[in-house]
C-alpha cells in the first residue's frame, strides 16, 4: 500500500496513525512495494461491510480467508487484522504468524494448525470480532504477509513489534478492507 493510499484510507491527525502509516509502508515506497498477494473472503468482498456473524453481535468467529499468488520461496504467512478507528488508536483484532504457506485458505482459528496466535488489543489470544461503539462505522484491514522466514518472539508482541519484525522479511503482501457499524 503506498503512503498516499495509506493516508487516504486513514484519517490523518493522530500521531499513532501517522506512525502506523510509516510502519505500514516501511517495506518500500511506491514502485518498491512487495508483490501483491491476493486475499479474498467468501463472507464479504473488499470494501464492504463485515457480516454480523464475524463480530461481537454474532458468533464472533474469524471470517474465512483465501490467499493466492503466494511466492514459492515463502517460508511462512502472517495475518494482522486492525481496527483503524478504535478510540485509542489502531486496535488489533487478530495477530497470527508462522502459518504454513501451503495454506491457501483458512476458515476460523481451528484451521490454523501450526500457526502461532498472538494477543489482540483486548489481551485475548486469538480473534476478537469487531465491536465498535454504536454510531460511526469503523474501518478494518486484514493484511496477509508472505515471509521469507518464521517469526520468533519470547512473548506475544505488540502490533509495532510484530510489524517491525516483518520489515525485512516480506516477500508479498495483500489486504482485504471491511467496515462494521453497530
C-alpha positions as a printed Julia matrix, in Angstrom:
182×3 Matrix{Float64}:
   0.0     0.0    0.0
   1.53    3.32  -0.99
   1.83    6.1    1.57
  -0.72    8.14  -0.39
  -3.25    5.31  -0.32
  -2.46    4.63   3.33
  -3.12    8.23   4.3
  -6.25    8.38   2.16
  -7.64    5.25   3.88
  -6.78    6.51   7.37
  -7.85    9.78   8.9
  -4.78   11.92   9.45
  -4.03   13.92  12.57
  -3.27   11.43  15.29
   0.39   10.62  15.86
  -0.39    6.91  16.22
  -1.98    6.87  12.79
   0.96    8.7   11.24
   3.41    6.24  12.76
   1.21    3.39  11.6
   1.25    4.72   8.04
   5.04    4.88   8.12
   5.35    1.36   9.52
   2.69    0.14   7.11
   4.71    1.38   4.16
   8.19    0.74   5.52
   8.61   -2.2    3.15
   9.06    0.28   0.35
   7.77    3.37  -1.3
   5.63    3.4   -4.39
   7.35    1.32  -7.03
   9.32   -0.61  -4.41
   6.46   -2.38  -2.64
   6.4    -6.15  -2.22
   4.48   -8.06  -4.88
   0.74   -8.37  -4.39
  -0.73  -11.35  -2.6
  -4.42  -11.88  -3.31
  -6.65  -12.03  -0.24
 -10.37  -12.76  -0.53
 -13.21  -13.97   1.65
 -16.35  -15.93   0.86
 -18.13  -13.9    3.57
 -17.65  -10.4    2.08
 -15.83   -8.53  -0.66
 -13.15   -5.95  -0.01
 -14.62   -2.56   0.86
 -18.0    -3.9    2.0
 -19.44   -4.38   5.49
 -18.37   -7.37   7.56
 -21.32   -9.73   8.19
 -22.59   -9.74  11.79
 -21.54  -13.4   12.3
 -17.9   -12.3   12.46
 -18.49   -9.62  15.11
 -19.33   -9.36  18.81
 -23.01   -9.29  17.82
 -22.77  -12.66  16.1
 -20.76  -15.82  16.67
 -17.54  -13.77  16.87
 -15.54  -16.12  14.65
 -12.76  -15.17  12.28
 -14.03  -14.71   8.71
 -12.91  -17.26   6.12
  -9.92  -16.11   4.08
  -8.31  -17.35   0.87
  -4.82  -16.49  -0.37
  -3.39  -16.53  -3.87
  -0.1   -15.62  -5.55
   1.95  -16.78  -2.54
   5.62  -16.78  -3.65
   7.14  -20.24  -3.95
  10.03  -19.23  -1.67
   7.74  -18.11   1.17
   8.51  -19.88   4.46
   5.51  -18.62   6.42
   2.43  -16.39   6.35
   1.39  -13.76   8.88
  -2.06  -12.19   9.34
  -2.9    -8.93  11.07
  -6.42   -7.52  11.43
  -6.6    -3.9   12.59
  -9.42   -1.57  13.62
  -8.29    1.74  12.13
 -10.9     3.78  14.01
 -10.54    2.5   17.58
 -10.88    5.29  20.19
  -7.3     4.94  21.47
  -5.63    4.46  18.09
  -5.31    1.37  15.94
  -6.54   -1.77  17.72
  -5.53   -5.33  16.84
  -8.42   -7.75  16.27
  -6.11  -10.67  15.41
  -2.36  -11.32  15.06
  -1.22  -14.66  13.63
   2.21  -15.75  12.42
   4.17  -18.78  11.24
   1.21  -20.11   9.26
   2.38  -22.59   6.63
   2.47  -21.06   3.13
   0.89  -24.29   1.94
  -2.41  -22.97   3.32
  -4.47  -21.38   0.56
  -7.45  -20.75   2.79
  -8.47  -20.64   6.43
 -11.89  -20.94   8.0
 -11.67  -19.74  11.58
  -8.95  -20.26  14.15
  -9.38  -24.03  14.21
  -7.85  -24.19  10.74
  -4.64  -22.5   11.86
  -2.75  -25.7   12.66
   0.9   -25.0   13.4
   0.5   -21.22  13.46
   1.2   -19.01  16.45
  -1.78  -16.95  17.59
  -0.9   -13.79  19.47
  -2.74  -11.5   21.85
  -5.09   -8.92  20.4
  -5.75   -5.46  21.84
  -8.29   -6.96  24.25
  -5.48   -9.04  25.79
  -7.1   -12.21  24.43
  -5.22  -14.84  22.47
  -6.89  -15.13  19.09
  -9.55  -13.29  17.15
 -11.93  -10.82  18.73
 -14.58   -9.66  16.3
 -15.32   -6.01  15.69
 -17.42   -4.37  18.39
 -17.3    -0.61  17.87
 -19.36    1.75  19.98
 -22.78    2.39  18.42
 -22.72    5.15  15.83
 -19.93    5.65  13.34
 -18.74    2.73  11.2
 -15.2     1.55  11.88
 -12.77    0.55   9.14
 -10.84   -2.71   9.37
  -7.95   -4.0    7.33
  -6.91   -7.65   7.17
  -3.29   -7.79   5.99
  -1.67  -11.05   4.93
   2.1   -11.25   4.52
   4.21  -13.93   2.82
   7.54  -14.02   4.68
  10.97  -15.45   3.88
  11.27  -16.92   7.4
   9.32  -17.7   10.53
   8.97  -15.05  13.22
  10.23  -15.68  16.76
   9.11  -13.79  19.84
   9.72  -14.57  23.54
   6.24  -13.28  24.4
   3.29  -12.13  22.33
   4.44   -8.97  20.54
   2.75   -5.62  20.36
   1.47   -4.55  16.97
   4.54   -2.34  16.44
   6.95   -5.14  17.41
   5.11   -7.52  15.08
   5.3    -5.12  12.12
   8.93   -4.25  12.86
   9.91   -7.95  12.94
   8.43   -8.42   9.46
  10.06   -5.39   7.78
  12.94   -7.18   6.05
  11.1   -10.48   5.61
   8.1    -9.54   3.43
   8.06  -11.26   0.03
   4.44  -10.38  -0.81
   1.53   -8.65   0.87
  -2.22   -8.44   0.36
  -5.12   -6.72   2.07
  -8.83   -7.05   2.49
 -10.74   -3.96   3.67
 -14.06   -4.04   5.51
 -16.26   -1.92   7.76
 -18.61   -2.57  10.65
 -21.17   -0.35  12.35
 -23.43   -1.03  15.33
